[in-house]
Amino acid sequence: MVGHGSVNHNTRKFHAKNTDPERSHLNIDYCQENIKVVYHELFDEALKRYNEKQTRADRQIKDYYEKIRSGKQEKPFHEIILQVGNKEDMSADSEDGQLAAAVLGEYMSGFQERNPNLRVFSAHLHMDEATPHLHIDFVPFTTGSKRGLDTRVSLKQALAAQGFHGGTRGDTEWSQWVRSEKEQLALVMERHGIEWEDKGTHDKHLSVLDYKKEQRAKEVAALETVMAEKESQVEGQERRLKELAPAVKNMERLAAEFSADPEQILPEPGALETGRAYREKKAKPLLAQIVKILRSLYRAYIDLKGKFERLQGDYGRVRESNERLSDRLQEVKLENKALRHISADYERVKRAFGPQEVEQAVEAAKQREQAEKARKRPRRSFSRDER
């Protein structure tokens, strides 16, 4: 299962109601690092390269961890929780519970090598609850990125780098990776003489919401690409504006200097050349050339300024669309989570009362609902001619 992640809970800085502090000394801490230190290790060099490229101070990133933590695109870290069996067949205080702990420990020993793009900073095996289970917290990262930092946080790209490429209708990078890790855990179980009974309960009733979430994620990714392109175009236009700005500012000064002392730039008259001939053949062509240059420069500046303003508008609209889609993606994730709880409750009811009894009760309830709808449906009245 996937957890929200509470490092303080995992390290037992506080005890929940379902823990037994007298057995906490049996817990195993495989890894316990400060996440901010891990962020410095992973991203400081990439952050320096990114900031050096920025022409505007407000686009530089001071603290990458805080940017991710306060943003909506990525989570600072992810947590998975693994458990073999349940409290009935793998109770933590039983011999079988020790076997489950051995399986999880062996699985953990190969996790980081198997997942080089998921940097583990916290991993703990809990033996002070009903069933042994393993918490693994990791930071997913990708390298060689052309958008933002060249090394940055990205679960999707991290899993893609490990060979998991999203398909359709819920066959995402994440779901493929989860299946792969379940198979790895099953292999360890098999070596310890435990057979995995795949009940297929985790993905039931979720195809529609998973599909919606996947589509929203694709839309967000596409908009992120457009945003990056627009941002690059805006930066390019900004650079050109800065290059032209000094020339535009100097136009008025050049005009004033020329008006005040034109003799400095006008050519000398030739021997025996009349004033009229000098004016027509030398002075006027020179003035026309100067005016032409100044006007073309001014037109280029105005045109570039207009393009820059339009690009800023496009970039703002794309960013707003991205934010709206990100919000909707979060809503779909919450809906997905709620439906998973309902699905889990449904499976508990089936285990408690029996699958056939529950299915019969559900079918009976559906039939009652249909009968009630039919009873409430307004009946059509017919005229004598229609009868």
Protein Blocks (a to p, Z undefined) as FASTA:
>chain_A
ZZebiaklmnopaccfkbcfklmmmpccfbdcdfklmmmmmmmmmmmmmmmmpmbfklpc
fblmlmmmmmmkbcfbdcddddehjfklmcfkbmklmmmmmmmmmmmmmmmmmmmmlccf
bdcddfkbfbdcdddddddddehiaghjfbdcdfklmmmmnopacdeehiafklmmmmmm
mmmmmmmmmmnopacddehlmmgoklmmmmmmmmmmmmmmmmmmmmmmmmmmmmmmmmmm
mmmmmmmmmmmmmmmmmmmmmmlmpccddehiafklmmmmmmmmmmmmmmmmmmmmmmmm
mmmmmmmmmmmmmmmmmmmmmmmmmmmmmmmmmmmmmmmmmmmmmmmmmmmnopklmmmm
mmmmmmmmmmmmmmmpccddddfklZZ
